[in-house]
């Protein structure tokens, strides 16, 4: 139960991190 939720949160974190990095590189 909790393990699956952690994976979901981790995936969301990675997506935000990738987006942040791409925006920083463009700017």
MDAnalysis code that builds the backbone (N, CA, C; Angstrom):
import MDAnalysis as mda
import numpy as np

u = mda.Universe.empty(81, n_residues=27, atom_resindex=np.repeat(np.arange(27), 3), trajectory=True)
u.add_TopologyAttr("name", ["N", "CA", "C"] * 27)
u.add_TopologyAttr("resid", np.arange(1, 28))
u.add_TopologyAttr("resname", ["UNK", "UNK", "UNK", "UNK", "UNK", "UNK", "UNK", "UNK", "UNK", "UNK", "UNK", "UNK", "UNK", "UNK", "UNK", "UNK", "UNK", "UNK", "UNK", "UNK", "UNK", "UNK", "UNK", "UNK", "UNK", "UNK", "UNK"])
u.atoms.positions = np.array([
    [0.828, -1.208, 0.000],
    [0.000, 0.000, 0.000],
    [0.858, 1.251, 0.000],
    [1.616, 1.471, 1.061],
    [2.433, 2.681, 1.178],
    [3.530, 2.699, 0.123],
    [4.058, 1.522, -0.205],
    [5.136, 1.440, -1.188],
    [4.699, 1.985, -2.537],
    [3.497, 1.615, -2.962],
    [3.002, 2.089, -4.258],
    [2.826, 3.603, -4.227],
    [2.332, 4.125, -3.116],
    [2.123, 5.565, -2.985],
    [3.458, 6.293, -3.068],
    [4.488, 5.725, -2.455],
    [5.814, 6.342, -2.500],
    [6.310, 6.421, -3.937],
    [6.050, 5.373, -4.705],
    [6.482, 5.354, -6.110],
    [5.768, 6.458, -6.886],
    [4.487, 6.639, -6.633],
    [3.726, 7.678, -7.324],
    [4.288, 9.059, -6.999],
    [4.559, 9.296, -5.716],
    [5.107, 10.588, -5.308],
    [6.489, 10.797, -5.906],
    [7.281, 9.741, -5.967],
    [8.631, 9.840, -6.516],
    [8.577, 10.172, -8.005],
    [7.626, 9.559, -8.722],
    [7.485, 9.851, -10.154],
    [7.079, 11.306, -10.368],
    [6.182, 11.807, -9.529],
    [5.770, 13.206, -9.642],
    [6.960, 14.118, -9.366],
    [7.771, 13.750, -8.381],
    [8.954, 14.534, -8.045],
    [9.926, 14.569, -9.216],
    [10.133, 13.420, -9.856],
    [11.044, 13.359, -10.999],
    [10.535, 14.225, -12.145],
    [9.227, 14.178, -12.404],
    [8.659, 14.981, -13.487],
    [8.874, 16.466, -13.213],
    [8.642, 16.891, -11.980],
    [8.840, 18.302, -11.640],
    [10.306, 18.676, -11.742],
    [11.181, 17.774, -11.316],
    [12.615, 18.044, -11.369],
    [13.070, 18.189, -12.818],
    [12.601, 17.285, -13.684],
    [12.968, 17.357, -15.105],
    [12.481, 18.666, -15.713],
    [11.253, 19.050, -15.386],
    [10.689, 20.286, -15.914],
    [11.496, 21.483, -15.420],
    [11.829, 21.499, -14.144],
    [12.598, 22.596, -13.564],
    [13.960, 22.707, -14.231],
    [14.637, 21.578, -14.414],
    [15.961, 21.572, -15.030],
    [15.881, 22.059, -16.475],
    [14.882, 21.602, -17.214],
    [14.755, 22.014, -18.621],
    [14.498, 23.515, -18.710],
    [13.676, 24.049, -17.822],
    [13.388, 25.486, -17.825],
    [14.645, 26.269, -17.467],
    [15.391, 25.800, -16.483],
    [16.619, 26.480, -16.072],
    [17.641, 26.484, -17.204],
    [17.738, 25.388, -17.930],
    [18.705, 25.304, -19.026],
    [18.320, 26.244, -20.162],
    [17.022, 26.352, -20.445],
    [16.561, 27.235, -21.518],
    [16.825, 28.685, -21.142],
    [16.577, 29.027, -19.885],
    [16.787, 30.402, -19.449],
    [18.234, 30.622, -19.058],
])
